[in-house]
């Protein structure tokens, strides 16, 4: 199924890579992944050309110049690009981009940086994907494994370029956060340990607004796996469970659940996470939810997934327990900013889809003034309605077009107001909140209407809070 799907989705069967030093390797996009791929390609003897349709950051220009790699910005020179034996594409470039369409027409192989770099490493690859929680789970897994004394690299959708690390480091293991956009251009790549956290509607504009296309993309995480590999997944996620009827993993599977006991994997028992890895001499793991550094139902899932990875790698229970108790989450993900006049301010700017906002609201212990809005990616807000009714005092919209938020929640909260800056949103939310409440920035939308990115949105929110 996966072999057929990958070629149908992309209308192109990837060609074999050219022998190093023979032919031109073109890299589209000169960000962290693109420049890292250029570094590795140069090291392996390829002729390299980097092309970015936008402006290249100065630090990346300098690196390309120092490496004596030819590049261009603010344009794509088609004649040069279409002469490539293979193209490494930034995950941010959609298949509908004109240059990609022309490459597909010419049947020139298009791959991701992850696919390219994986050809040049024998390290064990732990690959984590999901609509929500993958960054937290990736970082928690990295935290546990490094505390366990393993030599681990961190890459993919987070940290430094995977290709650059393959070229310059000697890690035994890489933990890779993998987005669906990356998976779309991965063909011969194989994860030694694949983790699929959940599948909820996101980025459907890249998948013809068809959920099944997005699900197919996520399940590429298990392509090429054998019975010697590992697949870790959420038994409580309906999209994942339904898709497993079509994609029957070859790998050893370890489900995790907070709803039902699991014989071989992770589950909850009397408010304790239990992890059993059968058919081995590995001692079962148990840890109280109260001891976890990451609180909230969604983080139980994240901790279970990371814990299974650690147990499969035979880390000591003491190391896992200490690591899960000491982990500090990433910036812009349920980040506590300040407590002012008895009101907590939480920055969850990384919540760019509805499901992330659901998780954030679900973890809030008190009433909430919710800051929502931005670039709506075809959001279905219905899944938030019960939580909004039960927990949200009022909604502050932060975006240029807030019509759909008003329509979705006008019957659920008394007050919905519009703002167009982080400072204005924070000021209004502060005056609406009462002592003991939480002001939560969890937008459920992309940030590009008013901000450079979600980090910019989160930083402006934090600055506005500190100025109260």
Backbone torsions as a table, in degrees:
resi	resn	phi	psi	omega
1	UNK	NA	-48.6	-178.9
2	UNK	-63.9	-40.2	-179.0
3	UNK	-61.8	-41.7	179.9
4	UNK	-68.9	-43.4	-173.9
5	UNK	-62.8	-40.6	-172.9
6	UNK	-64.0	-33.0	-179.6
7	UNK	-83.2	-31.5	176.2
8	UNK	-66.1	-44.8	-177.0
9	UNK	-59.6	-38.5	-169.3
10	UNK	-111.0	-0.1	176.8
11	UNK	55.6	26.5	-179.1
12	UNK	-155.4	130.5	173.5
13	UNK	-91.6	118.2	-175.2
14	UNK	-58.3	134.4	177.9
15	UNK	-78.8	164.5	174.4
16	UNK	-66.7	144.4	179.6
17	UNK	-63.2	145.0	177.0
18	UNK	-67.6	149.7	176.4
19	UNK	-63.1	135.2	-177.2
20	UNK	-49.9	130.2	178.6
21	UNK	92.0	-4.9	-179.7
22	UNK	-113.9	117.4	177.3
23	UNK	85.8	176.5	-173.7
24	UNK	-103.3	128.8	171.2
25	UNK	-102.7	120.2	179.0
26	UNK	-102.4	137.1	177.6
27	UNK	-117.0	120.6	179.9
28	UNK	-98.6	116.9	-177.3
29	UNK	104.2	123.5	-175.9
30	UNK	-116.0	47.0	172.0
31	UNK	-94.2	-155.0	-177.5
32	UNK	-59.4	-46.7	-177.0
33	UNK	-71.7	-40.4	-177.9
34	UNK	-65.5	-45.9	-179.3
35	UNK	-69.4	-34.9	175.2
36	UNK	-63.4	-41.9	177.1
37	UNK	-63.9	-38.6	178.3
38	UNK	-62.7	-41.9	178.3
39	UNK	-58.4	-49.8	-178.1
40	UNK	-65.7	-41.8	-179.8
41	UNK	-62.2	-42.0	178.2
42	UNK	-62.1	-42.9	-179.6
43	UNK	-62.2	-34.3	-177.5
44	UNK	-87.9	4.1	171.5
45	UNK	94.0	9.1	177.0
46	UNK	-74.4	152.3	161.1
47	UNK	-78.2	127.8	-170.9
48	UNK	-123.0	135.9	173.6
49	UNK	-133.1	126.2	-179.7
50	UNK	-108.4	129.6	-178.7
51	UNK	-130.1	128.4	178.5
52	UNK	-127.8	127.7	-178.0
53	UNK	-72.8	-16.6	177.0
54	UNK	-107.9	-164.7	179.3
55	UNK	-86.9	135.9	-179.6
56	UNK	-89.1	134.0	177.7
57	UNK	-61.2	147.4	-175.6
58	UNK	-57.7	-40.3	-177.4
59	UNK	-63.2	-34.7	179.9
60	UNK	-77.7	-34.9	174.0
61	UNK	-58.9	-47.0	-178.6
62	UNK	-60.4	-41.8	-179.2
63	UNK	-65.1	-42.7	179.0
64	UNK	-64.3	-40.7	178.7
65	UNK	-64.6	-42.3	179.3
66	UNK	-62.8	-31.4	179.4
67	UNK	-86.2	-3.4	-177.8
68	UNK	58.9	42.9	178.4
69	UNK	-102.4	129.6	179.9
70	UNK	-69.2	136.1	178.6
71	UNK	-149.5	165.0	173.9
72	UNK	-141.7	156.0	176.3
73	UNK	-134.6	161.5	179.1
74	UNK	62.3	20.6	178.0
75	UNK	-171.4	163.5	169.8
76	UNK	-124.8	113.0	177.0
77	UNK	-80.5	101.7	-169.5
78	UNK	-60.6	-43.8	-176.6
79	UNK	-57.8	-42.1	-179.7
80	UNK	-68.7	-46.6	-176.9
81	UNK	-65.3	-41.6	-176.8
82	UNK	-75.9	0.3	174.9
83	UNK	-96.4	5.0	-177.0
84	UNK	-72.2	149.8	169.6
85	UNK	-82.2	-21.9	-179.4
86	UNK	-163.4	152.0	-178.9
87	UNK	-126.6	130.7	172.0
88	UNK	-99.8	118.3	-171.3
89	UNK	-108.0	136.9	171.7
90	UNK	-61.9	139.0	-180.0
91	UNK	-63.5	-18.2	-179.8
92	UNK	-78.0	-10.7	-178.8
93	UNK	-88.8	117.9	-178.0
94	UNK	-76.2	159.5	179.6
95	UNK	-64.7	-21.8	-178.6
96	UNK	-81.6	-4.6	176.3
97	UNK	-61.0	137.0	-175.0
98	UNK	-52.8	-41.5	-177.4
99	UNK	-67.8	-33.2	178.6
100	UNK	-69.8	-41.8	177.3
101	UNK	-57.6	-41.4	-178.6
102	UNK	-69.8	-36.9	176.6
103	UNK	-64.2	-41.4	179.0
104	UNK	-64.7	-41.4	178.4
105	UNK	-59.4	-37.5	-179.4
106	UNK	-85.8	1.0	179.6
107	UNK	56.0	42.2	173.9
108	UNK	-90.1	128.1	-177.0
109	UNK	-59.0	131.3	178.3
110	UNK	-120.8	120.4	-178.1
111	UNK	-130.1	169.6	176.8
112	UNK	-92.4	164.4	174.6
113	UNK	-58.6	-36.7	-179.1
114	UNK	-62.9	-45.6	178.3
115	UNK	-60.5	-46.2	-177.5
116	UNK	-63.0	-49.1	-176.2
117	UNK	-66.1	-32.6	-176.4
118	UNK	-64.9	-19.7	178.6
119	UNK	-67.9	-19.2	-170.9
120	UNK	-116.7	20.9	176.8
121	UNK	-139.0	144.5	174.1
122	UNK	-104.3	8.0	-179.4
123	UNK	-65.4	154.0	174.0
124	UNK	-70.2	135.9	-176.3
125	UNK	-112.4	116.5	175.3
126	UNK	-104.3	115.7	-171.2
127	UNK	-117.2	125.1	-173.7
128	UNK	-119.4	124.1	176.4
129	UNK	-134.7	172.5	-178.0
130	UNK	152.2	157.6	178.6
131	UNK	-70.1	-32.3	-178.1
132	UNK	-139.8	145.6	173.2
133	UNK	89.1	-2.0	-173.8
134	UNK	-69.8	-34.6	178.7
135	UNK	-66.4	-47.1	179.0
136	UNK	-60.4	-45.5	-178.5
137	UNK	-65.9	-39.4	178.1
138	UNK	-61.7	-47.0	-178.8
139	UNK	-68.9	-37.2	177.6
140	UNK	-65.5	-42.6	178.1
141	UNK	-61.6	-43.6	177.3
142	UNK	-60.2	-42.9	-179.6
143	UNK	-61.6	-45.0	-178.8
144	UNK	-66.1	-46.3	-175.0
145	UNK	-68.7	-39.7	178.0
146	UNK	-68.0	-37.5	175.5
147	UNK	-64.6	-24.9	177.9
148	UNK	-83.7	4.1	174.8
149	UNK	86.1	9.8	179.5
150	UNK	-83.0	151.6	-179.5
151	UNK	-92.1	100.0	-165.8
152	UNK	-123.4	135.6	171.4
153	UNK	-102.1	151.9	-178.7
154	UNK	-123.4	124.9	-174.5
155	UNK	-159.0	-165.4	-177.4
156	UNK	93.0	-123.4	-177.9
157	UNK	-81.5	8.2	-175.0
158	UNK	-147.7	150.0	175.1
159	UNK	75.0	-157.1	-177.0
160	UNK	-81.7	158.5	-179.0
161	UNK	-53.0	133.4	175.9
162	UNK	-60.6	-46.0	-178.2
163	UNK	-61.7	-42.3	-179.9
164	UNK	-64.0	-38.7	178.6
165	UNK	-68.5	-39.2	176.8
166	UNK	-60.2	-36.6	-178.9
167	UNK	-74.0	-27.8	-169.2
168	UNK	-122.3	-10.8	-175.9
169	UNK	-120.2	171.3	176.8
170	UNK	-133.6	65.7	179.0
171	UNK	-81.8	150.8	175.7
172	UNK	-85.2	-27.8	-176.9
173	UNK	-137.8	141.2	168.6
174	UNK	-117.3	134.1	171.1
175	UNK	-104.8	117.3	-173.1
176	UNK	-114.7	121.4	169.5
177	UNK	-82.5	120.0	-171.6
178	UNK	-117.3	122.2	175.6
179	UNK	-88.9	164.9	176.8
180	UNK	-61.8	-34.4	179.8
181	UNK	-62.9	-37.0	176.2
182	UNK	-68.7	-45.2	-178.9
183	UNK	-58.7	-31.8	-177.4
184	UNK	-61.5	-23.6	-179.9
185	UNK	-118.6	34.7	175.1
186	UNK	-119.3	127.0	-170.5
187	UNK	-124.8	-57.3	-179.3
188	UNK	-96.0	-8.1	177.5
189	UNK	-56.6	144.4	176.3
190	UNK	-137.2	130.8	174.3
191	UNK	-86.9	130.6	173.1
192	UNK	-71.2	-39.6	173.1
193	UNK	-129.3	117.1	180.0
194	UNK	-108.1	131.6	178.8
195	UNK	-120.3	123.3	176.3
196	UNK	-117.8	107.7	-172.5
197	UNK	-77.9	-44.9	-176.1
198	UNK	-173.4	164.6	174.7
199	UNK	-137.2	110.7	175.5
200	UNK	-130.3	158.7	-174.5
201	UNK	-55.9	123.8	177.7
202	UNK	-161.9	145.3	177.0
203	UNK	55.4	29.5	-175.9
204	UNK	-65.3	-19.0	176.3
205	UNK	-63.3	-24.1	177.6
206	UNK	-86.4	-6.8	-174.9
207	UNK	-126.1	36.7	177.1
208	UNK	56.1	26.6	-179.4
209	UNK	55.8	31.1	178.2
210	UNK	-115.2	119.1	-177.7
211	UNK	-61.6	-35.9	-178.2
212	UNK	-63.4	-32.0	177.1
213	UNK	-66.4	-40.5	179.1
214	UNK	-67.1	-40.7	177.1
215	UNK	-61.9	-44.4	177.8
216	UNK	-57.6	-40.9	179.7
217	UNK	-62.0	-46.5	-178.9
218	UNK	-62.1	-36.6	-176.9
219	UNK	-75.9	-4.3	171.9
220	UNK	-65.5	-12.2	178.4
221	UNK	-61.8	-23.3	-177.6
222	UNK	-103.5	2.6	-178.4
223	UNK	-62.2	142.8	177.9
224	UNK	71.5	1.1	177.7
225	UNK	-69.8	150.5	178.9
226	UNK	-118.0	-178.7	179.9
227	UNK	-67.9	-8.4	177.9
228	UNK	-91.7	-5.4	-177.4
229	UNK	-100.0	179.6	-174.5
230	UNK	-128.5	137.0	175.2
231	UNK	-125.5	122.3	-178.4
232	UNK	-115.0	128.2	-175.0
233	UNK	-147.9	163.4	-179.2
234	UNK	-90.0	116.3	-179.9
235	UNK	-71.6	-16.5	-178.1
236	UNK	-90.2	-5.2	-176.0
237	UNK	-91.5	113.7	-173.2
238	UNK	-63.2	-39.0	-179.7
239	UNK	-63.7	-41.1	179.1
240	UNK	-64.6	-47.9	-177.4
241	UNK	-63.3	-41.9	178.7
242	UNK	-63.1	-41.7	-177.5
243	UNK	-69.4	-26.5	179.9
244	UNK	-63.8	-19.4	176.0
245	UNK	-70.4	-25.4	177.7
246	UNK	-95.0	-43.1	-178.7
247	UNK	-100.2	101.6	-177.9
248	UNK	-95.2	104.3	-174.5
249	UNK	-60.8	139.1	172.8
250	UNK	-81.3	-24.9	-174.6
251	UNK	-72.9	163.8	171.3
252	UNK	-66.6	125.7	-174.2
253	UNK	-104.3	135.4	176.6
254	UNK	-126.4	100.2	176.7
255	UNK	-78.9	160.7	171.1
256	UNK	-134.3	147.8	-174.1
257	UNK	-154.2	145.4	170.6
258	UNK	-105.7	-0.2	-176.0
259	UNK	-102.5	-35.7	-176.2
260	UNK	-135.3	152.1	175.8
261	UNK	-63.1	146.7	179.1
262	UNK	-124.0	128.5	-177.2
263	UNK	-71.2	-42.7	-174.5
264	UNK	-129.0	86.3	-174.7
265	UNK	157.2	-138.0	-176.6
266	UNK	-130.6	145.3	178.4
267	UNK	-156.6	173.7	178.7
268	UNK	-100.9	138.9	175.8
269	UNK	-145.0	112.2	179.9
270	UNK	53.1	49.1	179.4
271	UNK	60.3	29.7	172.8
272	UNK	-124.3	137.7	169.2
273	UNK	-76.9	126.4	176.4
274	UNK	-116.0	130.4	176.8
275	UNK	-124.4	120.9	176.6
276	UNK	-117.2	128.5	172.9
277	UNK	-114.7	102.2	-173.4
278	UNK	-77.1	169.7	176.8
279	UNK	61.3	24.4	176.9
280	UNK	-140.6	175.9	175.6
281	UNK	-95.4	15.3	-176.1
282	UNK	-75.5	128.2	-179.6
283	UNK	-68.2	136.3	176.7
284	UNK	-58.0	154.4	-179.0
285	UNK	-113.9	140.5	175.7
286	UNK	-140.7	139.0	178.8
287	UNK	-153.2	133.0	179.1
288	UNK	-68.1	141.7	177.7
289	UNK	-60.0	-32.0	-178.8
290	UNK	-65.7	-21.7	-178.6
291	UNK	-85.7	-12.6	-177.0
292	UNK	-70.2	136.5	174.7
293	UNK	-68.1	-34.4	-179.8
294	UNK	-95.0	117.7	-179.2
295	UNK	-104.4	165.0	-177.9
296	UNK	102.0	149.0	-175.1
297	UNK	-58.0	-42.6	-178.6
298	UNK	-61.3	-33.0	-179.2
299	UNK	-78.3	-17.6	170.7
300	UNK	-64.6	-44.3	177.6
301	UNK	-60.3	-46.8	-179.1
302	UNK	-60.4	-41.6	-179.3
303	UNK	-67.7	-38.6	177.3
304	UNK	-61.0	-46.5	-178.8
305	UNK	-61.1	-47.4	178.9
306	UNK	-63.6	-39.3	-179.7
307	UNK	-64.2	-39.2	177.6
308	UNK	-63.4	-43.5	177.4
309	UNK	-55.8	-46.9	-177.7
310	UNK	-63.8	-40.2	179.8
311	UNK	-69.0	-38.7	176.9
312	UNK	-59.8	-36.6	178.9
313	UNK	-84.0	4.1	173.7
314	UNK	64.2	36.6	172.1
315	UNK	-74.0	153.9	-178.6
316	UNK	-69.1	144.7	178.4
317	UNK	-57.8	-37.7	-179.9
318	UNK	-60.8	-42.5	179.2
319	UNK	-63.6	-44.7	-179.1
320	UNK	-63.3	-45.9	-177.3
321	UNK	-63.6	-46.3	179.9
322	UNK	-63.5	-38.7	-178.0
323	UNK	-68.9	-42.4	179.1
324	UNK	-67.4	-24.0	179.1
325	UNK	-87.3	-15.5	-174.5
326	UNK	-112.1	-3.4	-173.4
327	UNK	-66.4	139.4	174.1
328	UNK	-112.4	126.9	-175.5
329	UNK	-71.3	168.1	-176.8
330	UNK	-74.6	160.4	174.8
331	UNK	-64.8	144.0	176.5
332	UNK	74.2	7.6	174.6
333	UNK	-120.8	100.5	-177.5
334	UNK	47.2	46.9	-177.2
335	UNK	-88.9	120.8	178.2
336	UNK	-74.3	122.7	-175.3
337	UNK	-95.4	-49.7	-176.6
338	UNK	-169.6	163.0	170.8
339	UNK	-120.7	116.3	-175.9
340	UNK	-126.5	123.7	-179.2
341	UNK	53.9	35.9	178.6
342	UNK	80.0	7.8	-179.1
343	UNK	-109.8	125.9	176.9
344	UNK	-85.3	138.9	177.0
345	UNK	-115.2	120.9	-175.8
346	UNK	-117.9	127.9	178.7
347	UNK	-99.7	107.4	176.7
348	UNK	-121.7	44.6	-175.3
349	UNK	-61.7	-23.6	179.8
350	UNK	-70.6	-9.7	177.0
351	UNK	-75.0	88.2	-176.3
352	UNK	-101.4	9.6	174.0
353	UNK	-140.5	166.5	-173.4
354	UNK	-63.4	-38.9	-176.9
355	UNK	-64.7	-37.5	176.8
356	UNK	-62.3	-40.3	178.4
357	UNK	-66.7	-36.9	176.2
358	UNK	-58.8	-47.5	179.6
359	UNK	-60.2	-41.4	-179.3
360	UNK	-64.2	-47.7	179.6
361	UNK	-62.8	-40.2	-178.2
362	UNK	-61.0	-30.3	-177.2
363	UNK	-87.8	-4.9	-178.1
364	UNK	-79.3	128.6	-176.5
365	UNK	-82.5	-21.3	-174.0
366	UNK	-125.2	-174.7	177.7
367	UNK	-67.5	153.0	-169.7
368	UNK	-129.3	138.5	161.0
369	UNK	-100.0	114.5	-169.6
370	UNK	-100.6	125.7	175.1
371	UNK	-98.8	114.1	-174.7
372	UNK	-122.0	159.7	166.4
373	UNK	118.2	167.7	-176.6
374	UNK	145.1	-140.5	177.6
375	UNK	-87.1	112.0	-177.7
376	UNK	-78.7	123.5	-177.6
377	UNK	-97.3	36.9	-176.6
378	UNK	82.8	36.1	-173.4
379	UNK	-64.9	142.1	168.8
380	UNK	-107.0	105.6	-174.3
381	UNK	-84.4	-0.2	-173.0
382	UNK	-60.6	-33.1	-177.7
383	UNK	-67.4	-15.5	180.0
384	UNK	-90.7	-12.8	-167.4
385	UNK	-59.2	-45.7	-178.5
386	UNK	-64.2	-43.3	178.5
387	UNK	-64.7	-40.3	179.2
388	UNK	-63.5	-43.8	178.8
389	UNK	-59.3	-41.4	-172.7
390	UNK	-86.7	-24.6	-171.0
391	UNK	-123.4	-21.6	-169.0
392	UNK	-98.8	122.6	178.7
393	UNK	-76.2	-43.7	179.7
394	UNK	-159.0	162.7	-179.0
395	UNK	-119.1	131.5	173.2
396	UNK	-109.1	116.1	179.5
397	UNK	-84.3	133.4	178.5
398	UNK	-124.2	90.7	-177.3
399	UNK	177.2	169.9	-178.9
400	UNK	-80.5	-31.7	-178.3
401	UNK	-129.9	105.8	-173.7
402	UNK	-110.5	13.8	-173.8
403	UNK	-57.4	-44.3	-174.9
404	UNK	-69.9	-29.7	176.5
405	UNK	-68.4	-43.5	176.9
406	UNK	-59.1	-46.5	-178.5
407	UNK	-62.8	-37.3	-176.0
408	UNK	-72.1	-35.4	-168.8
409	UNK	-122.1	8.4	-175.4
410	UNK	-62.8	-24.2	179.2
411	UNK	-93.1	-3.4	-172.7
412	UNK	-106.9	-25.1	177.9
413	UNK	-131.7	154.0	-177.1
414	UNK	-76.8	-33.8	-173.4
415	UNK	-126.7	125.9	169.9
416	UNK	-130.7	121.7	-177.8
417	UNK	-121.7	156.6	-179.5
418	UNK	-105.4	139.1	173.7
419	UNK	-138.9	161.7	-179.2
420	UNK	-129.6	15.7	174.8
421	UNK	-151.3	154.7	178.9
422	UNK	-62.6	-39.3	-179.2
423	UNK	-62.6	-44.8	179.3
424	UNK	-65.0	-41.5	-179.2
425	UNK	-63.3	-44.1	-179.4
426	UNK	-66.3	-42.2	179.5
427	UNK	-59.8	-48.2	-178.9
428	UNK	-65.7	-43.3	-179.3
429	UNK	-62.1	-40.0	179.1
430	UNK	-60.6	-41.7	-179.0
431	UNK	-74.8	-24.9	178.8
432	UNK	-82.1	-28.4	-175.1
433	UNK	-77.1	156.3	175.9
434	UNK	-115.4	162.8	178.5
435	UNK	-55.1	131.0	-178.2
436	UNK	96.7	-12.8	178.9
437	UNK	-80.7	171.7	173.4
438	UNK	-123.8	130.5	168.9
439	UNK	-93.2	116.3	-173.9
440	UNK	-116.2	115.2	169.0
441	UNK	-86.5	104.8	177.1
442	UNK	-144.1	83.2	-159.7
443	UNK	-70.9	-24.5	-177.0
444	UNK	64.4	9.7	-175.3
445	UNK	-141.2	159.6	171.9
446	UNK	-69.6	168.1	-167.9
447	UNK	-108.5	-1.1	-162.5
448	UNK	-73.7	-6.9	178.1
449	UNK	-74.6	-35.0	-176.7
450	UNK	-122.2	-13.7	-173.1
451	UNK	-133.8	165.0	178.4
452	UNK	-70.2	-36.8	-179.0
453	UNK	-169.8	-179.3	-177.7
454	UNK	-66.0	-29.7	177.7
455	UNK	-64.4	-43.5	178.3
456	UNK	-61.2	-43.9	178.6
457	UNK	-60.4	-46.3	180.0
458	UNK	-64.7	-40.8	179.5
459	UNK	-66.0	-39.8	177.6
460	UNK	-66.3	-37.2	176.0
461	UNK	-61.4	-47.4	-178.7
462	UNK	-63.2	-41.3	178.4
463	UNK	-62.0	-42.9	-179.7
464	UNK	-64.4	-37.9	178.2
465	UNK	-64.5	-43.2	-177.8
466	UNK	-69.2	-17.5	178.8
467	UNK	-90.7	-3.2	179.4
468	UNK	-64.1	NA	NA
